[in-house]
Amino acid sequence: MTEDGVVEDVVPGGQGPGQGQGRSRHAAGPEFWRQVVEQLSTALMVVDPAGRVLAVNPAAERLLGRDAASVRGQDAHELLHREADGGTLLREQCPLLRALAEGVPSRGEGDRYRRGDGRLISISWSVSPLTEGGAVQGMALLFGDVTGERSARRARAAYTSALEDLNERLTLVAEITDVLGQTLETDEALARLCRLLVPRLADWAAVDLRTGSGEVHRVAVTGPVGRDAGLEGGRERLPEPGEADRSPPVRVLHGGDPVLQNERDEQDEQDEAETAAAPGSPLAVLHRDFLRTVRATSALTVPLGARQQITGALTLVRTDPAHPFDAENLEVVSDIGRRVGLVIDNARRFGRQRAVAEAMQRNLLAPLPQPGRLRLAARYQPAPAGSQVGGDWYDAFERKDGTLALVIGDVVGHDLTAAAGMAQLHGILRSLAWDHSGRPGAVVDRLDDAMPAITTVPMATLVLALLEGSPHTGPWTLRWTSAGHPPPLLLTRDGQARYLEAGQGLLLGVPPGTGGGSRPTATEPLPPGSTLILYTDGLIEIPGSDLDTGLARLRRHALALADAPLDTLCDHLLARMPPGSTDDVALLALRLPTP
């Protein structure tokens, strides 16, 4: 060991200078090992068998706040080791001295050393004996500041916790965005929103929406499972208050910033003062009573939508005073509110478009004729809530020669454009078929040729059928063609039900030359008392079920209703559809008289 306190000639394997022929002279030399010890970032102290300090490295000097000269030769225990209160620790209680006496490796954590400036530090340490010829010549002690390590661990834990919180918030926002994007129905979207927020982020949630008639409607209130329904408060439509009302929901409805409330007593006094100043504010009263009834200790109110288009207000409530909302919660919920507002605005736009399309579609479905003793019935059922209106239609009319024409069709697409395309095909087909005495396949060929030039329809399916014979006495013959449409179903009085699968051709709108010729026309005699059912695919296609299953189900139900009045048959066929359909349905039924 040199006089400056640094260990000298520490050579692996006990080899001295010049020995170990297989090693680099630089790596085996004392200068190399001096640099290792000096550059070691961990504090190192070497003590003799009596516990006196022989050497410390620069890292130990920095940690202890003492230079090597001031500690060399000092009793390490007396100089450094202290009780938690700063008092000297008894020698027999020192684990380091015990390890030195026994000559065995040891380690510990939580011991306290006194720095040169008098400050106590908590250390972790590891000690190994230094032996020569089997005798312990001293101990090498590596030690570090546990206080700093604990602070670093706490910082890492806090950072990890912050990342987890951020990930949870981002996951919640992403989940809400995904779930709300799955529906175009406002009520369903808000119900899903509240189920995601309670109890995950709040104990209670309430949504107030603006209506088109200048009112505010509390449309959703969700609380804990098993809650008292009476705590939900009123849901009546209220007049929208003016900007003078400063209660949280009114402020955000008028473009104000999101509101965080955490002091209930002060807020109650403020609400009472605001109510007194604006007595004509039923929404403020409703909001205040709701918070008081559910015993809110913290609440957030944010706008639904952006500042330019605010559709409502979302209020979240917590009832545990130990877990109030904070500024980060406010930021997250504000982001959710912006996203929900866009969903509600889109849903309302969709609803208006759907209403226009459905009204147009119904108005274009002409009244059915009732020629002679023939009976006709038809139904149009819009797609379920949340789905778009399609291009399904039916038609029945008498041609110039008195023949009855029956049509069922479906324009590809589910929107206002499809409904408009249905109207175009409806009118053109009537014009083409009214005075045309040829076969149905030829009429549909003419429609297919004209469709790209005078309509906006890209593709469609339909059945055109002509019923020949006296409307009073018959006999009756059906001639029809199908442009890629599901086959008509024929019910006879002897209890038979079969699909008329002949006459199948390509869809309307298929590129020219694909079909390789004119469309086919099929012929079938219809017995007295039989029933013919034309329908669109919404009646037989259900998500998760194949087409054959749907056709078999329709045949079974129709056969069971074969003797029912025609209107009853149509109503019950629609009523017996399994849940899950996302398409609209058109249905046209013809019943021939009995002799």
Disulfide bonds with the S-S distance in Angstrom:
none
